[in-house]
Amino acid sequence: MIAPSLALAMRALRLTLRRPQFLIPLFLMPSIFLAVNTGGLAATTRLPGFPETSGFLDFQLPAAMVQSLMLSGLQAGIAVALEIESGFFDRLITAPVARLSIVLGRLLAAAVLGAFQVSFFLIVGLLFGAEIAGGVGGVVLVLLLGSFAAVAFAAIGLAIAFRARQASVVQGLFPFVFAVLYLSSAFFPRELLSSPADSISAWNPLSYMADGLRTPIAFGLDAAPIIEGFAVTGGVIAVASLLAVAGLRWRLSDAV
């Protein structure tokens, strides 16, 4: 199962690199939001209760990462839906490979792409004056958590794609992605959010992912939010992967 999973992961990465309409939005849109938010909201760091940080760019970098990783998960779902529509998926399931490798291959590709996305925003941040408070160890933690988050979002995308079977349906979730993201602490401290956004963000897994990514960048190696970030992300991976496998089995039974 390992060899087919790696082969499918490499195929997914190659297809992503060959489709700029899929790849460019993962970096362009979050970069635009990062530039606009950093340039227009930098003064918010002087608000009472805002966590002390060396700059608003440091605080906003994780938001751009999470946004990019969410879009990547959505793109993974669209790619699978397109394969179902084109008939490639039906040919794939007739091949002598473990069915689980279909899911694992996509998730492995998501992890690799996620590490690249996080690296991109770390480099952009450093070029424009951001500081990594956690040092080299902080960079490693951000890369690991970013890769795990990419797997979580990709698993969600796969679960939706196996059920929807149409790329247009998966693509229609685009506005929902931004609604969920803005109802978290990704862009603004949870303590300064108004009701009911503060209550929603407390239950939003994206808040813990963003805080887990933000801590090594803006505040240092504070264990609690980092552990919470990994724990919540791991929980999302477990649930979403089970849903993806269940969706795959449903799709297989429907294809018979």
C-alpha positions as CSV (number, residue, x, y, z in Angstrom):
1,M,0.0,0.0,0.0
2,I,3.0,2.3,0.6
3,A,4.2,2.2,-3.0
4,P,0.8,3.0,-4.6
5,S,0.2,5.8,-2.1
6,L,3.5,7.4,-2.9
7,A,2.9,7.0,-6.6
8,L,-0.6,8.6,-6.3
9,A,0.9,11.4,-4.1
10,M,3.5,12.2,-6.8
11,R,0.8,12.2,-9.4
12,A,-1.3,14.6,-7.4
13,L,1.6,16.9,-6.9
14,R,2.5,16.9,-10.6
15,L,-1.0,17.7,-11.6
16,T,-1.2,20.5,-9.1
17,L,2.1,22.0,-10.5
18,R,0.7,21.7,-14.0
19,R,-2.5,23.6,-13.2
20,P,-1.6,27.2,-12.4
21,Q,-5.3,28.0,-12.0
22,F,-5.2,25.7,-8.9
23,L,-1.8,26.6,-7.6
24,I,-1.7,30.4,-7.9
25,P,-4.8,31.2,-5.8
26,L,-3.2,29.3,-2.9
27,F,-0.5,32.0,-2.7
28,L,-1.9,35.1,-4.3
29,M,-5.2,35.5,-2.4
30,P,-3.7,35.0,1.1
31,S,-0.8,37.3,0.2
32,I,-3.2,40.0,-0.8
33,F,-5.2,39.7,2.4
34,L,-1.9,39.7,4.3
35,A,-0.7,42.9,2.7
36,V,-4.1,44.6,3.1
37,N,-4.5,43.6,6.8
38,T,-1.0,44.4,7.7
39,G,-1.0,47.8,6.0
40,G,-4.4,48.8,7.2
41,L,-4.8,47.3,10.7
42,A,-1.2,47.6,12.1
43,A,-2.4,50.2,14.7
44,T,-4.6,47.6,16.3
45,T,-1.6,46.3,18.2
46,R,-1.9,49.4,20.4
47,L,-5.4,48.4,21.5
48,P,-5.7,47.5,25.3
49,G,-5.5,43.7,25.6
50,F,-3.8,43.1,22.3
51,P,-1.0,40.5,22.9
52,E,2.5,42.0,22.9
53,T,4.3,41.2,19.7
54,S,7.1,42.7,17.7
55,G,4.8,43.6,14.8
56,F,1.4,43.1,13.3
57,L,2.9,41.1,10.4
58,D,4.1,38.5,12.9
59,F,0.5,38.2,14.1
60,Q,-1.0,38.0,10.7
61,L,1.3,35.5,9.1
62,P,-0.5,32.4,10.6
63,A,-3.8,33.8,9.2
64,A,-2.4,33.8,5.7
65,M,-1.0,30.3,6.2
66,V,-4.4,28.9,7.5
67,Q,-6.2,30.6,4.6
68,S,-3.8,29.2,2.1
69,L,-4.0,25.7,3.6
70,M,-7.9,25.8,3.6
71,L,-7.9,26.8,0.0
72,S,-5.5,23.9,-0.7
73,G,-7.9,21.4,0.9
74,L,-10.7,22.8,-1.2
75,Q,-8.6,22.4,-4.3
76,A,-7.9,18.8,-3.3
77,G,-11.6,18.1,-3.2
78,I,-12.2,19.8,-6.5
79,A,-9.4,17.7,-8.1
80,V,-10.9,14.5,-6.9
81,A,-14.4,15.6,-8.1
82,L,-12.9,16.3,-11.5
83,E,-11.4,12.8,-11.6
84,I,-14.8,11.3,-10.8
85,E,-16.4,13.4,-13.5
86,S,-13.8,12.5,-16.1
87,G,-14.0,8.8,-15.4
88,F,-10.4,8.5,-14.2
89,F,-11.6,7.5,-10.7
90,D,-13.5,4.5,-12.2
91,R,-10.4,3.4,-14.0
92,L,-8.3,3.8,-10.8
93,I,-10.6,1.6,-8.7
94,T,-10.2,-1.2,-11.2
95,A,-6.4,-1.1,-10.8
96,P,-4.8,-3.7,-8.4
97,V,-4.1,-1.2,-5.6
98,A,-5.4,-0.9,-2.1
99,R,-8.4,1.3,-2.0
100,L,-7.0,3.1,1.0
101,S,-4.0,4.3,-1.0
102,I,-6.4,6.5,-3.0
103,V,-7.0,8.5,0.2
104,L,-3.5,8.2,1.6
105,G,-1.9,9.4,-1.7
106,R,-3.9,12.6,-1.7
107,L,-3.2,13.2,2.0
108,L,0.6,12.7,1.5
109,A,0.5,15.2,-1.4
110,A,-1.3,17.6,0.8
111,A,1.3,17.4,3.5
112,V,4.1,18.1,1.1
113,L,2.3,21.0,-0.5
114,G,1.3,22.3,2.9
115,A,5.0,22.4,4.0
116,F,5.8,24.4,0.8
117,Q,2.9,26.8,1.4
118,V,4.0,27.5,5.0
119,S,7.6,27.9,3.9
120,F,6.5,30.4,1.3
121,F,4.8,32.6,3.8
122,L,7.6,32.3,6.3
123,I,10.0,33.6,3.7
124,V,7.7,36.4,2.6
125,G,7.3,37.4,6.3
126,L,11.0,37.4,6.9
127,L,11.7,39.5,3.8
128,F,9.2,42.1,5.0
129,G,10.5,42.4,8.5
130,A,8.8,39.6,10.5
131,E,10.6,37.9,13.3
132,I,10.4,34.3,14.4
133,A,10.3,34.5,18.2
134,G,10.7,30.7,18.5
135,G,13.9,30.6,16.4
136,V,14.8,27.5,14.4
137,G,12.7,25.3,16.7
138,G,9.7,27.6,16.1
139,V,10.2,27.2,12.3
140,V,10.2,23.4,12.6
141,L,7.0,23.5,14.7
142,V,5.3,25.8,12.3
143,L,6.2,23.5,9.3
144,L,5.0,20.4,11.1
145,L,1.7,21.9,12.3
146,G,1.2,23.5,8.8
147,S,1.7,20.1,7.2
148,F,-0.8,18.5,9.6
149,A,-3.3,21.2,9.0
150,A,-3.0,20.7,5.3
151,V,-3.7,17.0,5.7
152,A,-6.8,17.9,7.9
153,F,-8.2,20.3,5.2
154,A,-7.4,17.8,2.4
155,A,-9.3,15.0,4.2
156,I,-12.3,17.3,4.6
157,G,-12.1,18.1,0.9
158,L,-11.9,14.5,-0.1
159,A,-14.9,13.5,2.1
160,I,-17.0,16.2,0.5
161,A,-15.8,15.3,-3.0
162,F,-16.7,11.6,-2.7
163,R,-20.2,12.6,-1.6
164,A,-20.7,15.5,-4.0
165,R,-19.0,13.9,-7.1
166,Q,-19.2,17.3,-8.9
167,A,-16.4,19.9,-8.9
168,S,-19.0,22.7,-9.0
169,V,-20.5,21.6,-5.8
170,V,-17.2,21.5,-4.0
171,Q,-16.2,24.8,-5.5
172,G,-19.5,26.3,-4.2
173,L,-18.1,25.9,-0.6
174,F,-15.6,28.7,-1.3
175,P,-17.6,31.4,0.6
176,F,-18.1,29.0,3.5
177,V,-14.3,28.7,3.8
178,F,-14.0,32.4,4.5
179,A,-17.0,32.5,6.8
180,V,-15.5,29.8,9.0
181,L,-12.0,31.5,8.9
182,Y,-13.3,34.9,9.9
183,L,-15.3,33.4,12.8
184,S,-12.0,32.3,14.4
185,S,-9.1,34.0,16.1
186,A,-6.9,33.7,12.9
187,F,-7.1,37.5,12.1
188,F,-7.7,39.0,15.5
189,P,-7.2,38.0,19.2
190,R,-10.1,36.1,20.6
191,E,-10.2,38.3,23.7
192,L,-11.0,41.4,21.6
193,L,-13.7,39.8,19.4
194,S,-17.3,41.0,20.0
195,S,-20.1,38.6,20.8
196,P,-21.1,36.2,19.3
197,A,-17.9,35.9,17.3
198,D,-15.8,35.4,20.5
199,S,-18.0,32.5,21.6
200,I,-17.9,30.9,18.1
201,S,-14.2,31.3,17.8
202,A,-13.7,29.5,21.1
203,W,-15.3,26.4,19.6
204,N,-13.8,26.9,16.1
205,P,-10.9,24.4,15.5
206,L,-9.3,27.0,13.2
207,S,-8.7,29.2,16.2
208,Y,-6.5,26.6,17.8
209,M,-4.7,25.8,14.5
210,A,-4.0,29.5,14.0
211,D,-2.9,30.1,17.6
212,G,-0.6,27.0,17.3
213,L,1.0,28.4,14.2
214,R,1.1,32.0,15.6
215,T,2.8,31.2,19.0
216,P,6.2,30.1,17.6
217,I,6.2,33.1,15.2
218,A,5.0,35.9,17.4
219,F,5.4,34.9,21.0
220,G,8.0,32.1,21.3
221,L,7.8,28.5,22.4
222,D,4.9,28.6,24.8
223,A,3.8,25.0,25.1
224,A,0.1,25.3,25.8
225,P,-1.2,26.8,22.6
226,I,1.2,24.7,20.5
227,I,0.1,21.5,22.1
228,E,-3.6,22.6,21.7
229,G,-2.9,23.3,18.0
230,F,-1.4,19.9,17.4
231,A,-4.1,18.1,19.5
232,V,-7.1,19.9,17.7
233,T,-5.5,19.4,14.3
234,G,-4.9,15.7,15.1
235,G,-8.5,15.3,16.1
236,V,-9.7,17.0,12.8
237,I,-7.4,14.7,10.8
238,A,-8.8,11.6,12.6
239,V,-12.5,12.6,12.1
240,A,-12.1,13.9,8.5
241,S,-10.0,10.9,7.4
242,L,-12.7,8.5,8.7
243,L,-15.3,10.5,6.8
244,A,-13.1,10.5,3.7
245,V,-12.7,6.7,3.9
246,A,-16.4,6.3,4.5
247,G,-17.1,8.5,1.5
248,L,-14.7,6.4,-0.6
249,R,-16.5,3.2,0.4
250,W,-19.9,4.8,-0.4
251,R,-18.5,5.9,-3.8
252,L,-17.2,2.4,-4.5
253,S,-20.5,0.8,-3.6
254,D,-22.3,3.3,-5.8
255,A,-20.0,2.5,-8.7
256,V,-20.6,-1.2,-8.5
